[in-house]
Amino acid sequence: MGVHDGHRKRLKTQFLIHGEDFHDHQLLELLLCYAIPQGDVNGLAHALLDQFGSLAGVFDALPPSLTRVDGVGEHTAVLLKLIPKLAGRYSTIRSSPGDILASSRAARDYLLPYFQTGPRNEMVYLVCMDAKYKVLGCHKLGEGTVNAADITPRRVVELALAHNASAVLLAHNHVSGLALPSNADLLTTETLARVLREVGVELADHLIFTEDDMVSLKDSGLLNGYPNPY
């Protein structure tokens, strides 16, 4: 057994005992061991963190950017891109139908996994709920902007009625980094609230996510598309 093999074995053992105490470079080093079966990958872990600034930066980097780092080949790039996808899928599965979204905080916790893996496009989701705000289903309406052509009031109404929903919740993300609603966001919210009201369905909230923030239009008094004067 070579010196690097011994180090890898110790690293795995330490992770199983107290992995929660691992530094970012140690976690990344251990992960790299599964893409690069031989040799010292500690230096590569540090190089990736230096290049992209953080563990999140490494996982969010595009494959061409990753492979420009000396020592990163296709296998390593695929593994690094697989991790956030798996984490997002795991979190999504944990956010299952039956959850109660009676507050913006509960809604944020439920929907956060859908936006947590650094999407580079705006994505729009619709959550259908019963009268007690229990989740009946969550659907991706599309990618692009919240007022994109394929995100129509008709589609929203069809999904709500298919679930026999009493309320729905709209959520989308801003890739710009600002969670403030645009005029298009407010107009779409107002239109959807009116159309849904006509079929007896409540638009409970519209959440806007960024990488590190979330705004609830209901909590902001903007659920009807304009500021609440009270």
C-alpha positions, 0 to 999 in steps of 0.5 A: 500500500502506497503512502497515498493509499494509506492517506485515503483510507485514513481520510475515509475512516475519519469521515465516517467517525466525524465527517460533520467536522470536515473542512471544505477542502477535506470533503472535496478531497475525499470526493475527488478520490472517487474520480481519481483512483490514484495519487494525491488529490489534496492539492487539486482540492485546494486548487479548485477552491482557490479557482472558484472561491467556495465549495458551492462555486466548484459545484456550480461551475460549468464543465468547460471551466472545471476541465481548465483546472489542471488535473480535472478530466471528464470523469472528475467534472461529471462527478462534481456536476453530479453532486448538486443534482443528487443533493437537489433530487434528494431534497425534492424527494424529502419535500413530499406531498402532504406537507402543510404550507400555511406560512411563507416560511413553511412554503420557503422550506418546501420550495427551496430545494427546487432552486438550490442547485444554482439554476442558470435560468428562471424556473417557475413552479406551481404548488397545488394545495387543499383548503388547509394548505396541504400539498397535493402536488408540485409542478414545474411550469417552465423555464424562462421568465415568469410571464413566458408564453408557456406559463399561461393562466389556462395551464395554471387553472388546469393544474389546480382543477386537476388536483381539485385544489382550493389554493395554489402557490406560485414560485420562481427564481431570479438569476440576477441575485435580486429577489425584488418583484419586477413589473412583469411579476406583479402583473402576472400575479394580479392576472393569475389571482383574478383568473383563479378567483373566478374558478374558486381557487385562492392564489395563496402566495407568490415567492421569488427566490434568489441564491441567498434570499426569498421574498413573499409577495403576500408578506410584502402586501403585493399579492394583488400586484400592487402595494397594500395601502394598509 
